């Protein structure tokens, strides 16, 4: 278990709630990129897979937590897309 890996994941975990709140409150995707969210999700899946196959330790829970945060933001992206689409019709 690496303290640097833990610090990195904790920093990301503290940043995502701000993005989630902005997405939820604004009901807009302005400044968001679905491709960015997908790339980050793939990165977390790779990290989780690595932990499961090669180096299982408790840091996997931070990877899963971060994945859940990004996934929540991605779900809000889809929600906001449909909100914006219905407002434009």
N, CA, C and O atoms as CSV, one atom per row, in Angstrom:
chain,resi,resn,atom,element,x,y,z
A,1,UNK,N,N,0.855,-1.174,0.000
A,1,UNK,CA,C,0.000,0.000,0.000
A,1,UNK,C,C,0.900,1.234,0.000
A,1,UNK,O,O,1.801,1.358,0.830
A,2,UNK,N,N,0.649,2.127,-0.922
A,2,UNK,CA,C,1.469,3.321,-1.062
A,2,UNK,C,C,0.742,4.541,-0.501
A,2,UNK,O,O,-0.409,4.799,-0.853
A,3,UNK,N,N,1.404,5.278,0.355
A,3,UNK,CA,C,0.826,6.498,0.917
A,3,UNK,C,C,0.544,7.510,-0.189
A,3,UNK,O,O,-0.416,8.275,-0.097
A,4,UNK,N,N,1.370,7.523,-1.234
A,4,UNK,CA,C,1.183,8.460,-2.340
A,4,UNK,C,C,-0.065,8.122,-3.153
A,4,UNK,O,O,-0.783,9.018,-3.599
A,5,UNK,N,N,-0.315,6.853,-3.341
A,5,UNK,CA,C,-1.523,6.405,-4.023
A,5,UNK,C,C,-2.755,6.802,-3.205
A,5,UNK,O,O,-3.757,7.251,-3.762
A,6,UNK,N,N,-2.678,6.638,-1.914
A,6,UNK,CA,C,-3.780,7.005,-1.026
A,6,UNK,C,C,-4.042,8.507,-1.091
A,6,UNK,O,O,-5.193,8.932,-1.196
A,7,UNK,N,N,-2.986,9.308,-1.028
A,7,UNK,CA,C,-3.134,10.769,-1.088
A,7,UNK,C,C,-3.759,11.187,-2.411
A,7,UNK,O,O,-4.653,12.033,-2.432
A,8,UNK,N,N,-3.298,10.600,-3.522
A,8,UNK,CA,C,-3.846,10.919,-4.843
A,8,UNK,C,C,-5.342,10.631,-4.882
A,8,UNK,O,O,-6.129,11.473,-5.315
A,9,UNK,N,N,-5.734,9.446,-4.432
A,9,UNK,CA,C,-7.140,9.058,-4.471
A,9,UNK,C,C,-7.994,9.899,-3.526
A,9,UNK,O,O,-9.143,10.207,-3.842
A,10,UNK,N,N,-7.451,10.269,-2.384
A,10,UNK,CA,C,-8.189,11.140,-1.468
A,10,UNK,C,C,-8.381,12.541,-2.057
A,10,UNK,O,O,-9.444,13.141,-1.901
A,11,UNK,N,N,-7.364,13.052,-2.724
A,11,UNK,CA,C,-7.495,14.365,-3.371
A,11,UNK,C,C,-8.580,14.331,-4.441
A,11,UNK,O,O,-9.397,15.248,-4.527
A,12,UNK,N,N,-8.590,13.283,-5.252
A,12,UNK,CA,C,-9.642,13.150,-6.260
A,12,UNK,C,C,-11.004,13.015,-5.589
A,12,UNK,O,O,-11.987,13.592,-6.054
A,13,UNK,N,N,-11.063,12.260,-4.506
A,13,UNK,CA,C,-12.335,12.055,-3.807
A,13,UNK,C,C,-12.878,13.363,-3.234
A,13,UNK,O,O,-14.094,13.538,-3.153
A,14,UNK,N,N,-12.011,14.272,-2.841
A,14,UNK,CA,C,-12.473,15.557,-2.326
A,14,UNK,C,C,-12.913,16.488,-3.444
A,14,UNK,O,O,-13.747,17.365,-3.217
A,15,UNK,N,N,-12.376,16.321,-4.640
A,15,UNK,CA,C,-12.700,17.206,-5.758
A,15,UNK,C,C,-14.030,16.859,-6.427
A,15,UNK,O,O,-14.767,17.760,-6.826
A,16,UNK,N,N,-14.347,15.580,-6.556
A,16,UNK,CA,C,-15.544,15.176,-7.304
A,16,UNK,C,C,-16.855,15.686,-6.731
A,16,UNK,O,O,-17.738,16.037,-7.513
A,17,UNK,N,N,-17.041,15.750,-5.418
A,17,UNK,CA,C,-18.331,16.257,-4.919
A,17,UNK,C,C,-18.669,17.670,-5.402
A,17,UNK,O,O,-19.844,17.994,-5.578
A,18,UNK,N,N,-17.661,18.509,-5.617
A,18,UNK,CA,C,-17.913,19.854,-6.143
A,18,UNK,C,C,-18.471,19.782,-7.559
A,18,UNK,O,O,-19.393,20.521,-7.905
A,19,UNK,N,N,-17.918,18.902,-8.368
A,19,UNK,CA,C,-18.410,18.711,-9.725
A,19,UNK,C,C,-19.822,18.131,-9.719
A,19,UNK,O,O,-20.677,18.549,-10.501
A,20,UNK,N,N,-20.058,17.169,-8.835
A,20,UNK,CA,C,-21.385,16.558,-8.728
A,20,UNK,C,C,-22.416,17.598,-8.306
A,20,UNK,O,O,-23.507,17.662,-8.873
A,21,UNK,N,N,-22.074,18.405,-7.321
A,21,UNK,CA,C,-23.009,19.439,-6.856
A,21,UNK,C,C,-23.320,20.425,-7.971
A,21,UNK,O,O,-24.478,20.793,-8.169
A,22,UNK,N,N,-22.295,20.853,-8.701
A,22,UNK,CA,C,-22.505,21.792,-9.804
A,22,UNK,C,C,-23.440,21.180,-10.843
A,22,UNK,O,O,-24.354,21.848,-11.327
A,23,UNK,N,N,-23.215,19.917,-11.185
A,23,UNK,CA,C,-24.077,19.249,-12.160
A,23,UNK,C,C,-25.512,19.144,-11.664
A,23,UNK,O,O,-26.455,19.359,-12.425
A,24,UNK,N,N,-25.674,18.819,-10.400
A,24,UNK,CA,C,-27.005,18.627,-9.834
A,24,UNK,C,C,-27.775,19.941,-9.766
A,24,UNK,O,O,-28.938,20.004,-10.165
A,25,UNK,N,N,-27.133,20.980,-9.264
A,25,UNK,CA,C,-27.807,22.258,-9.042
A,25,UNK,C,C,-28.055,22.995,-10.354
A,25,UNK,O,O,-29.144,23.529,-10.561
A,26,UNK,N,N,-27.073,23.034,-11.231
A,26,UNK,CA,C,-27.196,23.826,-12.458
A,26,UNK,C,C,-28.091,23.175,-13.504
A,26,UNK,O,O,-28.641,23.864,-14.364
A,27,UNK,N,N,-28.241,21.853,-13.438
A,27,UNK,CA,C,-29.005,21.104,-14.446
A,27,UNK,C,C,-28.504,21.413,-15.855
A,27,UNK,O,O,-29.268,21.459,-16.819
A,28,UNK,N,N,-27.193,21.622,-15.934
A,28,UNK,CA,C,-26.550,21.962,-17.203
A,28,UNK,C,C,-25.258,21.166,-17.348
A,28,UNK,O,O,-24.617,20.804,-16.362
A,29,UNK,N,N,-24.895,20.905,-18.594
A,29,UNK,CA,C,-23.636,20.215,-18.875
A,29,UNK,C,C,-22.557,21.178,-19.347
A,29,UNK,O,O,-21.529,20.755,-19.875
A,30,UNK,N,N,-22.787,22.461,-19.159
A,30,UNK,CA,C,-21.811,23.462,-19.577
A,30,UNK,C,C,-20.467,23.184,-18.894
A,30,UNK,O,O,-20.390,23.041,-17.674
A,31,UNK,N,N,-19.435,23.114,-19.693
A,31,UNK,CA,C,-18.091,22.868,-19.170
A,31,UNK,C,C,-17.792,21.416,-18.871
A,31,UNK,O,O,-16.714,21.096,-18.371
A,32,UNK,N,N,-18.730,20.533,-19.169
A,32,UNK,CA,C,-18.540,19.095,-18.913
A,32,UNK,C,C,-18.244,18.380,-20.229
A,32,UNK,O,O,-18.672,18.804,-21.302
A,33,UNK,N,N,-17.509,17.297,-20.111
A,33,UNK,CA,C,-17.221,16.443,-21.262
A,33,UNK,C,C,-17.531,15.004,-20.887
A,33,UNK,O,O,-16.937,14.444,-19.964
A,34,UNK,N,N,-18.470,14.413,-21.618
A,34,UNK,CA,C,-18.813,13.021,-21.349
A,34,UNK,C,C,-17.622,12.117,-21.627
A,34,UNK,O,O,-17.434,11.103,-20.956
A,35,UNK,N,N,-16.816,12.489,-22.621
A,35,UNK,CA,C,-15.632,11.674,-22.940
A,35,UNK,C,C,-14.614,11.705,-21.810
A,35,UNK,O,O,-13.976,10.692,-21.523
A,36,UNK,N,N,-14.459,12.850,-21.170
A,36,UNK,CA,C,-13.567,12.945,-20.019
A,36,UNK,C,C,-14.050,12.017,-18.907
A,36,UNK,O,O,-13.259,11.279,-18.320
A,37,UNK,N,N,-15.348,12.058,-18.624
A,37,UNK,CA,C,-15.905,11.197,-17.577
A,37,UNK,C,C,-15.692,9.720,-17.903
A,37,UNK,O,O,-15.353,8.928,-17.023
A,38,UNK,N,N,-15.892,9.355,-19.164
A,38,UNK,CA,C,-15.695,7.960,-19.575
A,38,UNK,C,C,-14.235,7.551,-19.413
A,38,UNK,O,O,-13.946,6.459,-18.925
A,39,UNK,N,N,-13.320,8.417,-19.817
A,39,UNK,CA,C,-11.888,8.109,-19.702
A,39,UNK,C,C,-11.495,7.924,-18.233
A,39,UNK,O,O,-10.740,7.010,-17.902
A,40,UNK,N,N,-12.003,8.782,-17.363
A,40,UNK,CA,C,-11.693,8.660,-15.933
A,40,UNK,C,C,-12.273,7.363,-15.377
A,40,UNK,O,O,-11.619,6.679,-14.590
A,41,UNK,N,N,-13.503,7.020,-15.781
A,41,UNK,CA,C,-14.105,5.764,-15.326
A,41,UNK,C,C,-13.278,4.563,-15.775
A,41,UNK,O,O,-13.064,3.631,-15.000
A,42,UNK,N,N,-12.815,4.583,-17.017
A,42,UNK,CA,C,-11.967,3.494,-17.515
A,42,UNK,C,C,-10.682,3.414,-16.698
A,42,UNK,O,O,-10.208,2.321,-16.390
A,43,UNK,N,N,-10.122,4.561,-16.349
A,43,UNK,CA,C,-8.916,4.580,-15.518
A,43,UNK,C,C,-9.147,3.952,-14.154
A,43,UNK,O,O,-8.303,3.205,-13.660
A,44,UNK,N,N,-10.282,4.252,-13.544
A,44,UNK,CA,C,-10.581,3.645,-12.244
A,44,UNK,C,C,-10.832,2.148,-12.375
A,44,UNK,O,O,-10.440,1.377,-11.500
A,45,UNK,N,N,-11.477,1.733,-13.451
A,45,UNK,CA,C,-11.664,0.292,-13.679
A,45,UNK,C,C,-10.300,-0.388,-13.813
A,45,UNK,O,O,-10.099,-1.483,-13.288
A,46,UNK,N,N,-9.374,0.250,-14.507
A,46,UNK,CA,C,-8.029,-0.315,-14.645
A,46,UNK,C,C,-7.342,-0.406,-13.280
A,46,UNK,O,O,-6.692,-1.408,-12.981
A,47,UNK,N,N,-7.481,0.624,-12.461
A,47,UNK,CA,C,-6.889,0.605,-11.122
A,47,UNK,C,C,-7.484,-0.482,-10.249
A,47,UNK,O,O,-6.764,-1.178,-9.533
A,48,UNK,N,N,-8.799,-0.627,-10.309
A,48,UNK,CA,C,-9.476,-1.671,-9.530
A,48,UNK,C,C,-9.042,-3.051,-10.005
A,48,UNK,O,O,-8.776,-3.941,-9.197
A,49,UNK,N,N,-8.974,-3.221,-11.322
A,49,UNK,CA,C,-8.544,-4.506,-11.885
A,49,UNK,C,C,-7.128,-4.850,-11.445
A,49,UNK,O,O,-6.843,-5.993,-11.089
A,50,UNK,N,N,-6.243,-3.862,-11.469
A,50,UNK,CA,C,-4.870,-4.080,-11.023
A,50,UNK,C,C,-4.838,-4.539,-9.565
A,50,UNK,O,O,-4.123,-5.476,-9.208
A,51,UNK,N,N,-5.627,-3.861,-8.733
A,51,UNK,CA,C,-5.665,-4.228,-7.316
A,51,UNK,C,C,-6.205,-5.646,-7.130
A,51,UNK,O,O,-5.704,-6.394,-6.290
A,52,UNK,N,N,-7.206,-6.012,-7.894
A,52,UNK,CA,C,-7.795,-7.347,-7.763
A,52,UNK,C,C,-6.844,-8.455,-8.221
A,52,UNK,O,O,-6.780,-9.521,-7.609
A,53,UNK,N,N,-6.109,-8.191,-9.301
A,53,UNK,CA,C,-5.280,-9.246,-9.893
A,53,UNK,C,C,-3.863,-9.280,-9.309
A,53,UNK,O,O,-3.344,-10.359,-9.021
A,54,UNK,N,N,-3.239,-8.122,-9.132
A,54,UNK,CA,C,-1.813,-8.095,-8.813
A,54,UNK,C,C,-1.452,-7.643,-7.403
A,54,UNK,O,O,-0.468,-8.117,-6.835
A,55,UNK,N,N,-2.225,-6.746,-6.841
A,55,UNK,CA,C,-1.774,-6.109,-5.611
A,55,UNK,C,C,-2.960,-5.755,-4.715
A,55,UNK,O,O,-3.177,-4.583,-4.407
A,56,UNK,N,N,-3.713,-6.747,-4.305
A,56,UNK,CA,C,-4.912,-6.476,-3.509
A,56,UNK,C,C,-4.532,-5.898,-2.150
A,56,UNK,O,O,-3.740,-6.476,-1.406
A,57,UNK,N,N,-5.119,-4.743,-1.850
A,57,UNK,CA,C,-5.019,-4.146,-0.523
A,57,UNK,C,C,-6.232,-3.242,-0.318
A,57,UNK,O,O,-7.088,-3.133,-1.196
A,58,UNK,N,N,-6.300,-2.609,0.818
A,58,UNK,CA,C,-7.482,-1.816,1.153
A,58,UNK,C,C,-7.653,-0.559,0.314
A,58,UNK,O,O,-8.712,0.068,0.355
A,59,UNK,N,N,-6.638,-0.181,-0.442
A,59,UNK,CA,C,-6.746,0.996,-1.311
A,59,UNK,C,C,-7.818,0.769,-2.385
A,59,UNK,O,O,-8.332,1.729,-2.958
A,60,UNK,N,N,-8.146,-0.464,-2.650
A,60,UNK,CA,C,-9.184,-0.768,-3.632
A,60,UNK,C,C,-10.500,-0.080,-3.268
A,60,UNK,O,O,-11.276,0.276,-4.155
A,61,UNK,N,N,-10.755,0.109,-1.982
A,61,UNK,CA,C,-11.986,0.781,-1.566
A,61,UNK,C,C,-11.990,2.248,-1.979
A,61,UNK,O,O,-13.044,2.797,-2.299
A,62,UNK,N,N,-10.826,2.888,-1.974
A,62,UNK,CA,C,-10.742,4.267,-2.464
A,62,UNK,C,C,-10.987,4.323,-3.965
A,62,UNK,O,O,-11.655,5.235,-4.453
A,63,UNK,N,N,-10.449,3.352,-4.701
A,63,UNK,CA,C,-10.715,3.288,-6.147
A,63,UNK,C,C,-12.218,3.121,-6.395
A,63,UNK,O,O,-12.782,3.791,-7.260
A,64,UNK,N,N,-12.853,2.242,-5.650
A,64,UNK,CA,C,-14.292,2.003,-5.822
A,64,UNK,C,C,-15.105,3.241,-5.446
A,64,UNK,O,O,-16.076,3.576,-6.125
A,65,UNK,N,N,-14.715,3.915,-4.375
A,65,UNK,CA,C,-15.406,5.127,-3.948
A,65,UNK,C,C,-15.293,6.213,-5.013
A,65,UNK,O,O,-16.281,6.865,-5.351
A,66,UNK,N,N,-14.081,6.403,-5.542
A,66,UNK,CA,C,-13.877,7.396,-6.592
A,66,UNK,C,C,-14.658,7.035,-7.853
A,66,UNK,O,O,-15.231,7.908,-8.505
A,67,UNK,N,N,-14.677,5.747,-8.194
A,67,UNK,CA,C,-15.454,5.301,-9.345
A,67,UNK,C,C,-16.923,5.669,-9.148
A,67,UNK,O,O,-17.575,6.153,-10.074
A,68,UNK,N,N,-17.442,5.439,-7.947
A,68,UNK,CA,C,-18.841,5.754,-7.662
A,68,UNK,C,C,-19.118,7.256,-7.800
A,68,UNK,O,O,-20.175,7.649,-8.293
A,69,UNK,N,N,-18.179,8.085,-7.367
A,69,UNK,CA,C,-18.347,9.529,-7.506
A,69,UNK,C,C,-18.393,9.947,-8.972
A,69,UNK,O,O,-19.261,10.723,-9.371
A,70,UNK,N,N,-17.466,9.437,-9.771
A,70,UNK,CA,C,-17.427,9.793,-11.191
A,70,UNK,C,C,-18.659,9.234,-11.904
A,70,UNK,O,O,-19.227,9.892,-12.775
A,71,UNK,N,N,-19.064,8.035,-11.537
A,71,UNK,CA,C,-20.254,7.441,-12.132
A,71,UNK,C,C,-21.485,8.291,-11.816
A,71,UNK,O,O,-22.348,8.470,-12.675
A,72,UNK,N,N,-21.574,8.809,-10.603
A,72,UNK,CA,C,-22.672,9.700,-10.224
A,72,UNK,C,C,-22.676,10.945,-11.099
A,72,UNK,O,O,-23.732,11.378,-11.562
A,73,UNK,N,N,-21.503,11.521,-11.327
A,73,UNK,CA,C,-21.399,12.695,-12.188
A,73,UNK,C,C,-21.812,12.345,-13.619
A,73,UNK,O,O,-22.441,13.158,-14.297
A,74,UNK,N,N,-21.464,11.150,-14.079
A,74,UNK,CA,C,-21.853,10.720,-15.427
A,74,UNK,C,C,-23.367,10.541,-15.537
A,74,UNK,O,O,-23.963,10.897,-16.553
A,75,UNK,N,N,-23.980,9.997,-14.508
A,75,UNK,CA,C,-25.445,9.844,-14.486
A,75,UNK,C,C,-26.101,11.224,-14.523
A,75,UNK,O,O,-27.090,11.423,-15.229
A,76,UNK,N,N,-25.563,12.161,-13.775
A,76,UNK,CA,C,-26.093,13.523,-13.801
A,76,UNK,C,C,-25.898,14.165,-15.175
A,76,UNK,O,O,-26.735,14.952,-15.617
A,77,UNK,N,N,-24.812,13.835,-15.840
A,77,UNK,CA,C,-24.595,14.338,-17.198
A,77,UNK,C,C,-25.736,13.887,-18.108
A,77,UNK,O,O,-26.274,14.682,-18.879
A,78,UNK,N,N,-26.101,12.614,-18.017
A,78,UNK,CA,C,-27.198,12.075,-18.833
A,78,UNK,C,C,-28.512,12.764,-18.443
A,78,UNK,O,O,-29.287,13.170,-19.309
A,79,UNK,N,N,-28.754,12.890,-17.136
A,79,UNK,CA,C,-29.973,13.569,-16.676
A,79,UNK,C,C,-30.041,14.984,-17.228
A,79,UNK,O,O,-31.077,15.410,-17.738
A,80,UNK,N,N,-28.937,15.707,-17.125
A,80,UNK,CA,C,-28.911,17.098,-17.588
A,80,UNK,C,C,-29.074,17.190,-19.097
A,80,UNK,O,O,-29.665,18.145,-19.602
A,81,UNK,N,N,-28.559,16.216,-19.810
A,81,UNK,CA,C,-28.728,16.185,-21.262
A,81,UNK,C,C,-30.219,16.157,-21.607
A,81,UNK,O,O,-30.675,16.914,-22.464
A,82,UNK,N,N,-30.966,15.295,-20.947
A,82,UNK,CA,C,-32.392,15.182,-21.225
A,82,UNK,C,C,-33.171,16.412,-20.738
A,82,UNK,O,O,-34.158,16.808,-21.358
A,83,UNK,N,N,-32.731,17.007,-19.641
A,83,UNK,CA,C,-33.360,18.241,-19.182
A,83,UNK,C,C,-33.155,19.343,-20.204
A,83,UNK,O,O,-34.099,20.049,-20.558
A,84,UNK,N,N,-31.925,19.494,-20.680
A,84,UNK,CA,C,-31.634,20.537,-21.668
A,84,UNK,C,C,-32.358,20.266,-22.984
A,84,UNK,O,O,-32.834,21.192,-23.640
A,85,UNK,N,N,-32.439,19.003,-23.361
A,85,UNK,CA,C,-33.127,18.652,-24.607
A,85,UNK,C,C,-34.615,18.974,-24.509
A,85,UNK,O,O,-35.198,19.479,-25.469
A,86,UNK,N,N,-35.237,18.693,-23.370
A,86,UNK,CA,C,-36.669,18.975,-23.215
A,86,UNK,C,C,-36.944,20.474,-23.133
A,86,UNK,O,O,-38.018,20.928,-23.525
A,87,UNK,N,N,-35.987,21.242,-22.628
A,87,UNK,CA,C,-36.155,22.700,-22.548
A,87,UNK,C,C,-36.009,23.364,-23.911
A,87,UNK,O,O,-36.561,24.441,-24.132
A,88,UNK,N,N,-35.279,22.741,-24.822
A,88,UNK,CA,C,-35.060,23.315,-26.147
A,88,UNK,C,C,-36.180,23.007,-27.121
A,88,UNK,O,O,-36.238,23.595,-28.201
A,89,UNK,N,N,-37.064,22.103,-26.762
A,89,UNK,CA,C,-38.156,21.725,-27.680
A,89,UNK,C,C,-39.342,22.637,-27.546
A,89,UNK,O,O,-40.341,22.458,-28.244
